[in-house]
Amino acid sequence: MLETFHTYISSFKQERLIRVYLPKSYSTEKKNYPVLYMHDGQNVFQDLEAIGGKSLDLENYLDAHELDLIVVAVDQNPQARIDEYCPWVSGEYSKSILGKESTKGGKGMHYVDFIVSELKPLIDSKYRTIRNQSAMAGISLGGLISVYAMCRYPHIFNHIAVLSSAFYRNQEEIMKLIEQTDLSLVESVYMDCGSKEAGVDTEVSQKFLASNQMVYELLKEKIPNTQFEIIDDAEHNYSYFKERVPSVFGFLTSNDFREN
C-alpha cells in the first residue's frame, strides 16, 4: 500500500512529496518495522509518474515477496537534483566524465540533514517504525548522497545499498570523507556498477566503473561486510536498475535489515 504526503524542507524553503510504502501486514499486525529511505521518489514504486516512464516497480516487488519493511521515497526536484544530491560542487574527476567543468552541487548536506532532522522524526511519529533500524538506498547521484549520509550519520544509516553510483561528481571529496570517518557502526554496504554505464562510450564507462571501484576499495577496509558487483553489459538506465532489485533486497534481508 502506498501513501503520499507533502512536507516542508526548511533549508530549501519548499514543499516536497513523500511516498511511503507500507507492507501488506501493516494493517493486520501491530508490530514495528525497519525503514528504508530512498531518493528519486517518482521512480521508485510505479511507472505511472516515473521520470522517463520507467521505475523500479518496487510496490509490486515488495507486495509479491511480502517483505516486512517500510520504504520512504523522497521525490526529486528535477531542476535541482544535481545540487541536492551532491554534497560538494563538482570536482576535478568529474571533468574526465563530463568533458567540462561544472559549478553544480553543494546542497547535499542540507538535503541529508532534512532527512535526518525533519523527515525521519516525522516518519517515526506517523508510522510504527523500529527507530534504530534505518537503511538508505540510491541510484546514480542517489548512490553518492546515500554514502555521504552514511558517513555523516553512521549511527542512523547502518545498512546502505547503492546502484551505479555517480561518485565521479564529488570523487575526491567523498573518498576523503570515507577515509576520515569512523564507520564501525555501519553493518553492511551493497554496491554495484554496470560495465557499460555510458553505452557505446567505452572510455567514459571505464572511468565510471573505476570511480566506483576506488570507493569500494576504501569502504571494504572500513566495513568488512561490503559487497561490490560488476554487472556485465549493464547501462545507466532504469531497465537495468530494475533488474538488480532482487539483489538489493536479498542483500539487505540477509544482513538482518528486517522486522525483528
C-alpha positions in Angstrom: 0.0 0.0 0.0 1.3 3.4 -0.9 0.6 6.7 1.0 1.7 10.1 0.0 2.0 13.5 1.7 3.8 16.7 1.3 6.3 18.0 3.9 8.3 21.2 4.1 12.1 21.3 3.7 13.2 24.2 5.8 16.6 24.7 4.2 15.2 24.8 0.7 12.0 26.7 1.7 9.8 24.4 -0.3 7.4 21.5 0.0 8.3 18.1 -1.3 6.2 15.0 -2.0 7.0 11.9 0.2 5.9 8.5 -0.9 5.6 5.7 1.7 5.2 2.0 1.1 3.6 0.1 3.9 3.8 -3.8 3.8 0.8 -6.0 3.5 0.9 -6.9 7.2 0.9 -3.3 8.4 -2.9 -3.1 8.7 -3.4 -6.5 10.3 -0.5 -6.7 12.7 0.7 -4.4 15.4 4.5 -4.9 15.1 7.0 -2.3 14.2 9.1 -2.2 11.0 12.5 -1.1 9.8 12.6 1.8 7.4 14.5 2.1 4.1 14.9 5.7 2.8 15.3 6.3 -0.9 15.7 9.2 -3.3 14.2 10.0 -6.8 10.8 9.1 -5.3 9.0 9.4 -8.7 11.0 6.4 -10.0 10.8 4.1 -7.0 7.3 2.5 -6.8 5.3 2.8 -10.1 5.9 3.6 -13.7 2.9 5.9 -13.9 4.6 9.0 -12.6 8.2 7.9 -13.3 10.5 10.4 -14.9 11.4 8.7 -18.2 8.4 6.4 -17.9 10.1 3.5 -16.1 10.5 2.9 -12.4 11.9 0.2 -10.1 8.3 -1.0 -9.8 9.1 -1.5 -6.1 5.5 -1.6 -4.9 4.7 -4.8 -6.9 8.1 -6.4 -6.0 7.6 -5.8 -2.2 4.0 -7.0 -2.3 4.9 -10.1 -4.2 7.6 -11.0 -1.8 5.7 -9.8 1.3 8.8 -8.1 2.7 8.1 -6.6 6.1 9.6 -3.2 5.9 8.6 0.4 5.3 10.1 2.3 2.3 10.1 6.1 2.3 11.0 7.7 -1.0 11.6 11.5 -1.3 10.7 13.0 -4.7 13.4 14.6 -6.6 13.3 18.3 -7.7 14.2 17.9 -11.3 15.6 21.4 -11.5 17.8 21.0 -8.5 18.7 17.3 -8.4 22.4 17.7 -9.0 22.6 20.4 -6.4 20.7 18.5 -3.8 22.3 15.1 -4.3 25.9 16.4 -4.5 27.4 17.5 -1.1 30.1 19.5 -2.9 30.4 21.4 -6.2 31.7 19.1 -8.9 35.4 18.3 -8.6 38.3 17.5 -10.9 37.5 13.9 -11.6 34.1 14.9 -12.9 35.8 16.8 -15.8 37.1 13.5 -17.2 33.5 12.2 -17.3 31.6 15.4 -18.3 34.3 16.8 -20.6 33.9 20.2 -18.9 33.8 22.0 -15.6 30.6 22.2 -13.7 29.6 24.5 -10.9 26.6 22.4 -9.9 26.3 20.7 -6.5 26.9 21.8 -2.9 23.5 21.4 -1.2 23.7 17.7 -0.3 24.4 18.4 3.3 21.2 20.3 3.7 19.2 17.6 1.9 20.6 14.8 4.2 20.1 17.0 7.3 16.4 17.4 6.2 16.0 13.6 6.1 17.6 13.1 9.5 16.3 16.1 11.4 12.9 16.6 9.8 11.7 13.6 7.8 12.8 10.7 10.0 11.2 12.1 13.2 8.0 12.7 11.2 8.1 9.1 9.8 8.8 7.7 13.3 5.9 9.6 14.8 3.5 8.8 12.0 4.2 5.1 11.5 5.2 2.1 13.6 8.9 2.0 12.9 11.9 0.4 14.5 13.7 3.7 15.2 17.2 2.3 15.3 16.7 0.2 12.1 17.2 2.6 9.2 18.8 1.9 5.8 19.3 4.1 2.8 19.4 3.2 -0.9 20.0 5.2 -4.0 20.8 5.1 -7.7 23.4 7.2 -9.6 23.6 10.5 -7.7 21.3 8.9 -5.2 24.2 6.5 -4.5 26.6 9.4 -3.9 24.3 11.1 -1.4 23.5 7.8 0.3 27.2 7.1 1.0 27.6 10.7 2.2 24.6 10.2 4.5 26.2 7.1 5.9 29.4 9.0 6.6 27.5 11.9 8.2 25.2 9.7 10.2 26.7 6.2 10.6 24.8 5.7 13.8 21.5 6.1 11.9 22.0 4.5 8.5 23.8 1.3 9.3 22.8 -0.5 6.0 23.4 1.1 2.6 22.6 -0.1 -0.9 23.8 1.9 -3.9 23.5 1.2 -7.7 25.6 2.7 -10.4 26.7 5.5 -8.1 27.8 8.8 -9.7 30.6 9.3 -7.2 32.6 10.9 -10.0 30.8 14.3 -9.4 32.5 14.5 -6.0 35.1 11.8 -6.3 37.9 13.5 -4.3 35.7 14.7 -1.5 33.7 11.6 -0.9 36.9 9.5 -0.8 38.4 11.9 1.7 35.3 11.8 3.8 35.3 8.0 3.9 38.9 7.9 4.9 38.3 10.4 7.7 35.1 8.8 9.1 34.6 6.2 11.8 32.3 3.7 10.1 32.5 1.0 12.7 28.7 1.2 13.4 27.8 0.5 9.7 26.8 -3.1 9.3 26.6 -3.7 5.6 27.1 -2.0 2.2 25.9 -3.2 -1.2 27.4 -1.6 -4.3 27.1 -2.4 -8.0 28.1 -0.8 -11.3 27.5 -1.7 -14.9 30.3 -2.4 -17.3 28.7 -0.2 -19.9 27.2 2.7 -17.9 27.8 5.1 -20.8 26.7 2.7 -23.5 28.9 2.9 -26.6 31.3 5.4 -24.9 33.8 2.8 -23.7 36.2 5.4 -22.2 33.6 7.0 -20.0 32.2 3.7 -19.0 35.6 2.6 -17.8 36.1 5.8 -15.8 32.7 5.5 -14.3 33.4 1.9 -13.2 36.9 3.0 -11.9 35.2 5.7 -9.8 33.1 3.0 -8.1 36.0 0.6 -7.6 38.0 3.3 -5.9 35.2 4.0 -3.4 34.7 0.2 -2.9 38.4 -0.3 -2.0 38.1 2.3 0.7 34.8 1.1 2.1 35.8 -2.6 2.3 38.7 -1.7 4.6 36.4 0.1 7.0 33.2 -2.1 6.6 34.1 -5.8 6.2 30.6 -6.6 5.0 30.8 -4.6 1.8 29.8 -6.2 -1.4 30.6 -4.9 -4.9 29.1 -6.4 -8.1 30.1 -5.5 -11.6 27.1 -6.1 -13.8 28.1 -7.2 -17.3 26.8 -5.0 -20.1 24.5 -3.0 -17.8 23.9 0.6 -18.9 22.8 3.6 -16.9 19.0 3.4 -17.1 16.1 2.0 -15.2 15.7 -1.1 -17.4 19.0 -2.2 -15.9 18.5 -0.8 -12.5 15.2 -2.7 -12.1 16.9 -6.0 -12.8 19.0 -5.5 -9.6 16.1 -5.0 -7.2 16.2 -8.7 -6.1 19.9 -8.4 -5.4 19.5 -5.3 -3.3 16.7 -6.7 -1.1 18.3 -10.1 -0.9 21.4 -8.4 0.5 19.5 -6.2 2.9 17.4 -9.0 4.4 20.3 -11.4 4.6 22.1 -8.8 6.7 19.3 -8.6 9.3 17.6 -5.5 7.9 14.2 -6.8 8.6 11.4 -6.8 11.2 12.7 -8.5 14.5 
